[in-house]
């Protein structure tokens, strides 16, 4: 039984102070944040509030990253409205990553009576050393460095400082990141399993759903996020294809690159692997169950639109049923599996990039191009 989510969905500054992270106001009392009646310390032309608090530092709420970055911008004289727009540049995932290290930085400064917005280069390096000694790897330290570059009031970005760059190079040499796994499973294993399911009109809604989902994931080479956003209101159906236009903001959405077109075409060579036929059956079967327009809905009542997490579980269930080790490979591995298989079968690189929505070959080469299990360089050479 396939699992399903039933819910659906560098230069130093001389001023230092013991500073909490809850608000900054000017000495004249003009609030930039925090409670105007709260205890305060005056440092470097600003009053830092919240020094005395009975609340454990570690219990900062989820908005601490945004609120502290807002304070940092306000201290630099940026208007509140401009600050809000600047903060919108960081997506929730980035804010979540930064929040982890910002909390550690604020605690570090609090323990040493430092102004967290105006600590000097030496303090920054000590902080990064402590993170390294606690087992944080190169990638994590790089995230911390990026956070500090955005947060600190330095004339030069932390990441561009020569000593910080050399420090990060040293970390790389001492704690070289492990390479991404260089092999991937063979898509033919999944296709064989899909064929074994039989014809569409004899499948239960649960199995038909899983079939459409796995075929869509492999044939589009898209993230689960994108699959969860496919919408019938933005779908065109022709005799040869189903075409979806994704208008929601995706991970790869950026200025000059907005929207995505995904085409699922007929495969007359094998009806059991034809996504056009499977999707046609799926849309027809679910027509009377829908309360919204998202393509993928729960196969259990009340048949609401499903989340990306649910789709991920559906994909992993199919991978497991196909004989693939799901302890090693996640639902996201379909992206590498399909594009790597296409590359090994001499599909033009530009076609792969267009399908997966990658702007450069570098992304494919660095993160997704793998050796399909069993197809090594040596085996190709040894073939007679």
Secondary structure per residue as TSV (DSSP state, phi and psi in degrees):
chain	resnum	aa	ss	phi	psi
A	1	X	-	360.0	129.9
A	2	X	-	-76.4	136.0
A	3	X	-	-73.1	146.6
A	4	X	-	-144.7	144.7
A	5	X	-	-81.8	109.1
A	6	X	T	-70.6	-23.2
A	7	X	T	-79.1	-12.9
A	8	X	-	87.1	-57.1
A	9	X	-	-117.8	360.0
A	10	X	-	360.0	61.9
A	11	X	-	-139.0	139.5
A	12	X	-	-82.9	159.8
A	13	X	-	-118.1	141.7
A	14	X	S	-74.0	-23.2
A	15	X	-	-83.1	132.0
A	16	X	-	-137.4	150.0
A	17	X	-	-156.7	153.4
A	18	X	-	-76.3	112.6
A	19	X	-	-125.2	131.2
A	20	X	-	-82.8	179.7
A	21	X	S	-110.9	23.6
A	22	X	S	-103.0	-7.1
A	23	X	-	169.3	155.1
A	24	X	E	-136.3	131.0
A	25	X	E	-134.3	158.2
A	26	X	E	-76.6	159.2
A	27	X	T	-59.6	-26.1
A	28	X	T	-79.6	2.8
A	29	X	-	94.5	-4.1
A	30	X	-	-68.2	117.6
A	31	X	B	-78.7	135.6
A	32	X	S	-107.0	-5.4
A	33	X	S	157.3	160.9
A	34	X	S	89.2	175.5
A	35	X	-	-86.5	126.7
A	36	X	T	-63.7	-20.0
A	37	X	T	-95.3	1.2
A	38	X	S	-73.3	153.7
A	39	X	-	-58.2	148.5
A	40	X	E	-142.2	154.5
A	41	X	E	-120.0	139.9
A	42	X	E	-100.0	124.5
A	43	X	E	-147.0	125.8
A	44	X	T	57.8	36.2
A	45	X	T	87.6	0.8
A	46	X	E	-130.8	152.2
A	47	X	E	-101.3	122.2
A	48	X	E	-101.1	118.8
A	49	X	E	-95.2	163.4
A	50	X	-	83.9	21.0
A	51	X	-	-62.9	-44.1
A	52	X	S	-95.3	121.4
A	53	X	-	-152.8	137.5
A	54	X	S	-88.5	-5.3
A	55	X	S	-83.1	128.0
A	56	X	-	-56.1	138.7
A	57	X	G	-59.5	-35.3
A	58	X	G	-70.1	-10.4
A	59	X	G	-95.6	23.9
A	60	X	-	-58.3	143.9
A	61	X	-	-78.1	173.4
A	62	X	T	-65.1	-17.8
A	63	X	T	-89.8	6.6
A	64	X	H	-60.7	-37.2
A	65	X	H	-61.2	-51.6
A	66	X	H	-64.1	-44.8
A	67	X	H	-65.1	-37.0
A	68	X	H	-74.3	-36.5
A	69	X	H	-66.4	-35.6
A	70	X	H	-62.2	-43.9
A	71	X	H	-58.9	-42.3
A	72	X	H	-60.9	-40.6
A	73	X	H	-69.1	-40.6
A	74	X	H	-64.6	-37.3
A	75	X	H	-61.8	-31.1
A	76	X	T	-81.7	3.0
A	77	X	T	88.0	9.7
A	78	X	-	-75.5	135.8
A	79	X	-	-67.2	154.5
A	80	X	H	-55.7	-42.3
A	81	X	H	-66.8	-41.7
A	82	X	H	-65.7	-35.9
A	83	X	H	-61.9	-42.7
A	84	X	H	-62.3	-39.7
A	85	X	H	-68.5	-40.6
A	86	X	H	-62.6	-41.8
A	87	X	H	-65.6	-26.8
A	88	X	T	-67.1	-14.3
A	89	X	T	-67.4	-24.4
A	90	X	S	-92.1	119.4
A	91	X	-	-74.0	161.4
A	92	X	H	-52.1	-37.2
A	93	X	H	-65.5	-38.7
A	94	X	H	-68.2	-42.9
A	95	X	H	-59.3	-40.2
A	96	X	H	-64.5	-42.4
A	97	X	H	-64.5	-45.6
A	98	X	H	-64.6	-36.7
A	99	X	H	-59.8	-35.8
A	100	X	H	-58.6	-48.2
A	101	X	H	-84.5	-25.8
A	102	X	H	-66.5	-40.4
A	103	X	H	-60.9	-41.6
A	104	X	H	-66.4	-39.0
A	105	X	H	-65.7	-43.0
A	106	X	H	-64.8	-39.2
A	107	X	H	-65.7	-42.8
A	108	X	H	-56.7	-46.6
A	109	X	H	-69.5	-37.8
A	110	X	H	-62.8	-43.0
A	111	X	H	-66.6	-24.6
A	112	X	T	-109.2	9.1
A	113	X	T	56.7	48.4
A	114	X	-	-109.6	150.7
A	115	X	-	-78.6	114.0
A	116	X	T	-65.0	-18.4
A	117	X	T	-92.7	-15.3
A	118	X	T	-131.4	24.9
A	119	X	-	-65.5	155.3
A	120	X	-	-92.4	178.0
A	121	X	H	-60.2	-40.7
A	122	X	H	-59.3	-41.8
A	123	X	H	-62.6	-40.9
A	124	X	H	-60.9	-45.1
A	125	X	H	-66.1	-38.7
A	126	X	H	-61.7	-42.6
A	127	X	H	-60.4	-46.3
A	128	X	H	-65.0	-36.9
A	129	X	H	-62.5	-44.1
A	130	X	H	-62.4	-41.1
A	131	X	H	-60.6	-43.4
A	132	X	H	-62.2	-41.6
A	133	X	H	-69.1	-20.5
A	134	X	T	-87.2	4.6
A	135	X	T	98.2	4.5
A	136	X	-	-70.8	129.5
A	137	X	-	-84.1	-174.5
A	138	X	H	-59.0	-45.0
A	139	X	H	-62.3	-44.1
A	140	X	H	-64.5	-42.1
A	141	X	H	-64.0	-34.6
A	142	X	H	-67.1	-36.7
A	143	X	H	-65.9	-42.2
A	144	X	H	-62.0	-42.0
A	145	X	H	-62.0	-42.0
A	146	X	H	-63.6	-41.7
A	147	X	H	-60.7	-45.9
A	148	X	H	-64.5	-35.3
A	149	X	H	-60.7	-34.9
A	150	X	H	-82.2	-28.8
A	151	X	H	-92.8	-41.0
A	152	X	S	-76.9	148.7
A	153	X	-	-89.9	67.5
A	154	X	-	-102.4	145.1
A	155	X	S	-61.3	-27.3
A	156	X	S	-126.1	140.8
A	157	X	-	-58.1	139.4
A	158	X	G	-54.3	-43.1
A	159	X	G	-65.5	-18.4
A	160	X	G	-97.1	-6.2
A	161	X	-	-68.6	135.4
A	162	X	H	-60.5	-41.9
A	163	X	H	-67.3	-39.1
A	164	X	H	-66.7	-39.7
A	165	X	H	-63.4	-40.4
A	166	X	H	-68.9	-36.6
A	167	X	H	-60.3	-46.9
A	168	X	H	-65.2	-35.0
A	169	X	H	-64.6	-40.1
A	170	X	H	-63.9	-40.6
A	171	X	H	-60.7	-41.5
A	172	X	H	-61.0	-42.0
A	173	X	H	-68.0	-37.9
A	174	X	H	-82.8	-31.0
A	175	X	S	-132.5	60.2
A	176	X	-	-58.3	126.1
A	177	X	-	-60.9	147.4
A	178	X	-	-69.7	140.1
A	179	X	-	-69.1	152.8
A	180	X	-	-63.1	149.3
A	181	X	-	-55.0	139.4
A	182	X	-	-97.4	1.7
A	183	X	E	-124.2	161.3
A	184	X	E	-144.9	159.4
A	185	X	-	-74.0	161.5
A	186	X	-	-88.8	124.1
A	187	X	H	-62.6	-22.1
A	188	X	H	-62.7	-26.7
A	189	X	H	-63.5	-41.4
A	190	X	H	-72.1	-41.4
A	191	X	H	-63.3	-36.8
A	192	X	H	-63.4	-40.9
A	193	X	H	-65.1	-43.6
A	194	X	H	-61.5	-41.1
A	195	X	H	-64.0	-33.4
A	196	X	H	-69.6	-15.0
A	197	X	T	-71.0	-27.0
A	198	X	-	99.4	-168.9
A	199	X	-	-76.3	154.2
A	200	X	G	-62.0	-42.2
A	201	X	G	-71.5	-6.0
A	202	X	G	-104.4	1.7
A	203	X	S	-90.8	146.8
A	204	X	-	-68.1	162.6
A	205	X	H	-61.2	-35.5
A	206	X	H	-62.7	-47.6
A	207	X	H	-71.4	-38.7
A	208	X	H	-62.3	-40.6
A	209	X	H	-60.3	-47.3
A	210	X	H	-64.3	-34.2
A	211	X	H	-66.3	-47.2
A	212	X	H	-63.9	-40.5
A	213	X	H	-64.1	-47.3
A	214	X	H	-69.6	-37.8
A	215	X	H	-65.9	-40.2
A	216	X	H	-64.1	-41.5
A	217	X	H	-63.2	-45.3
A	218	X	H	-74.3	-41.9
A	219	X	H	-80.9	-17.9
A	220	X	H	-100.3	-19.6
A	221	X	T	56.2	35.0
A	222	X	-	-103.1	160.1
A	223	X	-	-67.8	158.9
A	224	X	H	-61.1	-35.5
A	225	X	H	-53.9	-44.6
A	226	X	H	-66.4	-42.1
A	227	X	H	-60.6	-37.8
A	228	X	H	-68.7	-16.1
A	229	X	T	-100.8	-1.5
A	230	X	-	-60.7	134.6
A	231	X	B	-135.6	134.7
A	232	X	G	-66.5	-26.8
A	233	X	G	-70.2	-17.3
A	234	X	G	-119.9	44.3
A	235	X	E	-125.0	137.8
A	236	X	E	-119.1	133.9
A	237	X	E	-116.1	126.2
A	238	X	-	-121.8	175.9
A	239	X	S	-63.7	-24.4
A	240	X	S	-107.9	-14.6
A	241	X	E	-159.1	159.7
A	242	X	E	-107.2	125.5
A	243	X	E	-118.2	125.6
A	244	X	E	-114.1	138.5
A	245	X	E	-111.3	114.2
A	246	X	E	-92.7	115.5
A	247	X	-	-103.9	-10.8
A	248	X	S	-70.9	160.8
A	249	X	-	-73.8	126.1
A	250	X	-	-109.3	172.5
A	251	X	T	-58.8	-37.0
A	252	X	T	-89.1	1.0
A	253	X	-	-66.2	133.7
A	254	X	B	-158.4	166.9
A	255	X	T	-55.2	128.4
A	256	X	T	86.8	-3.1
A	257	X	B	-141.5	80.7
A	258	X	-	-122.1	134.9
A	259	X	-	85.2	159.3
A	260	X	E	-149.9	137.7
A	261	X	E	-111.5	127.0
A	262	X	E	-122.9	128.8
A	263	X	E	-119.1	126.3
A	264	X	E	-111.5	110.4
A	265	X	E	-100.6	161.8
A	266	X	-	-63.9	149.8
A	267	X	-	-128.1	84.6
A	268	X	T	-67.3	-16.1
A	269	X	T	-66.1	-28.7
A	270	X	-	-152.1	105.9
A	271	X	G	-62.3	-28.7
A	272	X	G	-71.5	-18.3
A	273	X	G	-110.2	8.0
A	274	X	-	-80.6	111.4
A	275	X	H	-70.2	-29.0
A	276	X	H	-61.2	-45.7
A	277	X	H	-65.8	-44.0
A	278	X	H	-65.0	-41.9
A	279	X	H	-69.9	-36.3
A	280	X	H	-59.5	-45.3
A	281	X	H	-64.4	-41.0
A	282	X	H	-66.0	-45.7
A	283	X	H	-63.5	-41.2
A	284	X	H	-67.0	-42.4
A	285	X	H	-65.4	-33.8
A	286	X	H	-95.8	-0.1
A	287	X	G	-55.5	-44.7
A	288	X	G	-83.3	-2.3
A	289	X	G	-101.7	-12.0
A	290	X	-	-80.1	142.9
A	291	X	S	-117.5	-3.6
A	292	X	S	-141.8	-166.9
A	293	X	-	-112.2	-3.1
A	294	X	B	-62.3	143.2
A	295	X	S	-64.2	-51.6
A	296	X	-	-92.8	121.9
A	297	X	B	-124.5	164.8
A	298	X	-	-65.7	140.9
A	299	X	S	-86.2	2.1
A	300	X	S	-113.0	153.2
A	301	X	T	-60.4	141.8
A	302	X	T	-91.8	20.6
A	303	X	-	59.5	42.4
A	304	X	-	-82.3	168.4
A	305	X	B	-61.1	141.8
A	306	X	-	-99.5	159.1
A	307	X	-	-86.2	170.3
A	308	X	H	-64.2	-31.0
A	309	X	H	-64.6	-40.1
A	310	X	H	-63.8	-45.4
A	311	X	H	-61.6	-37.9
A	312	X	H	-60.5	-42.2
A	313	X	H	-66.4	-38.0
A	314	X	H	-61.2	-44.7
A	315	X	H	-64.0	-45.4
A	316	X	H	-62.2	-35.6
A	317	X	H	-63.0	-41.7
A	318	X	H	-67.3	-41.3
A	319	X	H	-60.0	-44.2
A	320	X	H	-62.4	-42.5
A	321	X	H	-66.7	-21.8
A	322	X	T	-87.1	-2.6
A	323	X	T	93.2	17.1
A	324	X	-	-97.4	138.6
A	325	X	-	-73.2	101.9
A	326	X	T	-79.6	-6.4
A	327	X	T	-74.9	-23.7
A	328	X	T	-100.3	-36.2
A	329	X	-	-115.9	131.1
A	330	X	-	-93.7	179.1
A	331	X	T	-61.9	-32.9
A	332	X	T	-65.3	-17.8
A	333	X	H	-65.8	-16.8
A	334	X	H	-59.6	-30.4
A	335	X	H	-66.1	-44.2
A	336	X	H	-73.9	-38.5
A	337	X	H	-62.5	-46.3
A	338	X	H	-71.8	-41.9
A	339	X	H	-71.4	-35.2
A	340	X	H	-67.7	-41.0
A	341	X	H	-63.7	-41.4
A	342	X	H	-63.3	-40.0
A	343	X	H	-65.2	-42.1
A	344	X	H	-67.6	-22.5
A	345	X	T	-99.0	21.9
A	346	X	T	66.9	26.3
A	347	X	-	-69.0	132.7
A	348	X	-	-54.3	138.5
A	349	X	H	-57.4	-41.1
A	350	X	H	-62.1	-34.6
A	351	X	H	-66.3	-40.5
A	352	X	H	-62.7	-45.6
A	353	X	H	-62.6	-42.1
A	354	X	H	-64.6	-41.6
A	355	X	H	-65.7	-46.3
A	356	X	H	-81.2	-7.1
A	357	X	T	65.3	45.9
A	358	X	-	-103.9	137.1
A	359	X	S	-82.2	-29.0
A	360	X	S	-133.7	157.5
A	361	X	H	-68.4	-20.5
A	362	X	H	-59.7	-39.5
A	363	X	H	-62.3	-46.1
A	364	X	I	-61.9	-47.3
A	365	X	I	-65.1	-39.1
A	366	X	I	-78.1	-38.4
A	367	X	I	-117.6	-21.3
A	368	X	I	-123.4	-25.4
A	369	X	-	-75.7	112.5
A	370	X	-	-126.1	166.6
A	371	X	E	-83.3	123.5
A	372	X	E	-66.8	131.9
A	373	X	T	-48.0	124.2
A	374	X	T	93.4	-11.1
A	375	X	-	-111.2	82.9
A	376	X	-	-98.7	168.2
A	377	X	H	-58.1	-43.6
A	378	X	H	-63.7	-42.3
A	379	X	H	-65.0	-34.3
A	380	X	H	-66.5	-42.1
A	381	X	H	-65.9	-34.4
A	382	X	H	-82.3	-10.5
A	383	X	-	-64.0	135.2
A	384	X	-	-92.4	360.0
